[in-house]
Amino acid sequence: MAPLAAKAQSSVDLDDILTNAGRLEPLQALMIAHRGNVIAQQGYHGSSPDQAANIKSASKSVISALVGIGLERGVLSGTDQKIAPLLRDQLPADPDPRLFDITIGHLLSMQAGLGRTSGQYYGQWVAQSNWVRAALARPFADDPGGEMLYSTGSSHLLSAILTRQTGKSTLELAREWLGPLDGFAITAWDRDPQGIYFGGNQMAMSTRSLLAFGELYRNGGRTADGRQIITQNWIDQSWQHRTNSRFTGDEYGYGWFMRNLAGQDVVYAWGYGGQMLYIVPDLELTVAMTSDETKPSARTGYRDQLHGLMADIIDRIEADAG
């Protein structure tokens, strides 16, 4: 993969798609990389692709990457490793026995069974003095390995585990482990009351940085100069269907959603407000979009509009190839 250029010469005419995208009021920036080169980029409504954006829950894919690297480095023993021994002093005084069945993999796939801390439960959870303890104390809504219960508390537990196992913050780990990736930078990241970086939310990076992260996965975990940062095995595991969102029906793996768009298998990260990272492996295509973080995207239909925008991009890339 060649280094991501500012804009490469491309035969694909995307000007009308870029123009029409500007009608989406919350959209702030859009970048498209094809076969390792940026072929289009555009800022909207006073924003630019180099401006920091809160990528919200799209950062769950970054946490998943850190877990995968941690496994490769022996920080964790495997996705079947039980989490209770790693967080023993944070368990409730009279723990539900099912807490001892939760694994690293369950947290990654949102199948821990613990009651959700997202959506209507989010405000109450982050108001607690200890987010890790509060997440572990949630009443069970299902058995571990059961249905998908989308919960930022689960991904935050992964951040806490990585911090404990390495003695370094997850921000330090991200800068150390993902630092060799050209263009990748986390510019801000919130922490919980104990100083643990927020696993799966409140992470700031530019659209360009988000695209670089997506290109790392699209390129089999290798940087532009061929350095292997994430193993192909971890990418395969992360993109394996493990459960389905009860809200959209989309498949979910380890921190990544999966669906079909315009006849192509697409893997994507999604954050509140419309922070999107799409990867289409068969087309060697990666697209990053950032949006106004203060406005919902699901119930307004805006997320579906972004899916439609992505489908238009796919159609155009395929038409040019044909």
N, C-alpha and C positions, 0 to 999 in steps of 0.2 A: 504494500500500500504506500503510495506516495504521500509525503507530508501534506496536510490540508492547506491548500493555497487560499489566498483571500477570495479569489474567484477564478476558476479555471475556464478556459474556452470550452464551450459545450454547444453541440448542435441542437440541444433540447430547448425549445422556445417556451419559457415559463412565464413570460411577461404578463400575459392576461391573467394567469392564475395568481401571481403576486399582487396584481392590481385588485382583483376581485376579493382577495383575502383581506384587503384593507377595509372592506365593508363590515368585517367582524369587529365590532367596537372594542371588546376586551383584548384583542390580539395586540401584542407589543413587539414581537420579533419572530422571524421565521428564517431558518437556514436549512439548505438541502445539500447533502453530499452524495455523489454518485461515483462509484468505483474509486473512492478514496480522495476525491477532489470536491471542493465546494463549488457547486454550479449555480447557486442562487442564494441570495441573502437579502433581507429587507427588514427595516424597522418601521413601526407603525405608531401613529398617535404620539409622536414625540420621543419614542424609545428607539433603541438600537440593539443589534445583536451582541454588542460588547458591554451593555449595561447589565449590572447585577439584578437578578430576579430571584424571588423566593420560590424555589421549585417545589415546595410543599412535599406531598407524598411521593413525588418522583424520586425523592432521595432514598426511598426504601430500596430502590434498585442499587444505589450506591452502597447501602448497608449490606445488601446481599453480596456485592462484589467483595467487600472487606471480609465478610465471613468466609467466602470462598478462598481468598488469599490466606486467611488465618488457618484454614484447614490444610492448605498446601504447606504452610510453614510449621505445622505441628502445634499451633496455639490451641486448636480444638481437635478432638480425635475423630469426629465424623458427624454427619447430620443426625445419626441415631443417638448421639450423646445426650444423656439426661441433664436437664438444666438445674434441677433442685440442688444437687451437690455444689454447683457453681455459685448459687445464690442462697445458700443455706441460712445465713443470718438475716435474710430479707423475707423469709417465709412467715406466714401467719403463725400465731402461737398454737393454734389447733388446726393444722393444715388439712385440707381435703386430700385424701389419699391419691387422687388423680393428679395432683401437682407433681408427684414423683414419676409420672408416666410421660410428662411433656418433654419433647426432644428439641434440639436445635432446628431440625427439619420442620417440626410443627410450627415453630415461631416464624420460620421463613415463608411457609405456605399458608399462614393464617388459619391453622387448624389446631391451635392449642386447646380450644374448648373453653377457655376463660371468657367471661363476659366482656363485651366490647368496651373500648375506651374511646372510640371514634364517634363521629356523628353527634347525637344528642347527649352522649356520655362524656364527650371530650372536655368540656368546660369544668365539670366536676372533678375529673381526673387530674388535670393540670393545676387545679387549685389545692391539691394535696401537698403536704410538706415533703413526701417521699414518693416519687412517681413509681419507682421500681416496686416498693413494698405495696403500694396501692394497686398496681397492675396484677401482682401475684395474689392479692386478697380478693379480687373480683370473683363473684360466685360463678360456678361453671354453668355455661349455657348448653354445652355438649361435651361428649367425651373427647379426649385428645385423639386427633386423627379423624374427627368427624367433619361436619360441614364447615365451609369457610366462614369465619367470623372476622371480617376486616377490622383490625384493631391496631392503632399506632402503639398501644402498650406492648404488643408482641415484638414489634421491631425495636422499641426502646429497650426491652430486655436484652436483645442482641447487642446493642451498644454497651449496655452495662457489663455484659459477659466479656466482650472483647476488651473493655477497659480493665477489668479485673485480671483477666488471663495474661495480659501483656504488660500491665503497669503503665500503659500509655493511654492518653485520651484517644477517642476515635478520630478527632481532628488531626492529631499527630500521626495516627496510622494512615489516614487518607493521604496526608501530604507525603508520608514516607513511601507507602506502597503504591499509590497512584501518581506520585510526583513525576516519575519518568515520562508520563503521558503528556506530550506537547499540547498546550492549550488548556489543560485541565487545572482548575483552581476553585477552591471553596473560599469565598470572600467573607462570609459570616455564617455563624451557626449558633443557635440558641442552646442553652444548657439547662438542666433541671436543678432543683435546689441543692443537690449534692455535687454539682459540677459536671455531671455526665452529659455529654453532647446528645442532643435530642435525636434518638434513633428513628429516622423516618419522617421528619418534619422540620420546618423552619431552617432550611439550609439555603444559602444564597450562592448562586453561581450565574454566570452569563449564559445566554443562549449558545454562544460559541463553545463554552466549556461543556455544556450539556451535550452538544453535538460531538465533541471530541470523545466524551465518555461512551456515547452510543457507537461511535466508529471503532472504539476499542473492542467492544463485543462483536460488532459486525465483522471485524478482521480477525476473529478467533482468539481474542485476548492479547494480540500483539500490537506493539507501538509501530509507528511509521518506520523506525529503524530496525524493526524485527525483534525487539525485546519482548519476551513472553511475560506479561504481568498477571494475567488470569489464564488458567488452563482451559483448553477446549472442553475438557471433561466437565468442568464446573459450569461452563456456558450451557452445555447439553443438559446438565441436571437442572439448571435454573429455568430452562425453556421447556422442560418436560411438564406435560399436563398433570396436575395433581388434584385440583379441585376447580370449582366454578363459582364465580360471583353470583350471589343470589339476587343482586340488583340488575346486572346486565346479562348474565349467562355466559360472559366471556370466561375463557380458561385462565387459570392462574398457576404459576410455577413457584419459583423461589424469588419473590420480589418483582416479578414481571407478569403482565397480562398478555394474553394471546387471543387473536381473533382473525377472521378473514375480511380483507378489504379489497374490493375490486378484483376478486378472484385470486388474491395473493395471501399467503400466510404471513401475518404481521405480528411482531412482538412489540409491546409498548409499555412504557412507564407513564403513569398518570398522576398528576398532583392537583389538588383543589384549585379551582379557578381556571384550569386549562393549561397546566404545565405538562407538555407532552414530549415524549421521545419515542419515535417510531423507528423500527428496524425491519427491513424487508430483505432477508438474506439472499433469496434467489435473484433479486434485482441489484444486489450490492448497493442498496439505497438506505440512507439514514436521514431522518428529518427531525429537527428540534423546533418546538414552538413554545414561547412563553407568553403569558397573559396576565391581566390584572388579577392579582392574588386575592382581592377583597370580594370578588363576585363569584357565586357558585357557578359550576359548569354542568353539573349533572341534571338537576331538576329544571334548569332553564333551557335545556336543549343545546347549549353552546358546545358541550363536549361532542355531541353527535355532529354538529357543524364542523368541528375540527376533524372528526373521522371522515366526513365528506370531503373536506379539503385534502386530506391525505389520499383519499381514493382518487381524486382528480389528478394529483401529482403522480400516483402510480400509473394511471391510464396514460398520461402524457409520456412518461418514461418508456412504457411498453410500446406506445405508438411509434416513438422515435426508433426504438430497437427493431421494430418490425419493418 
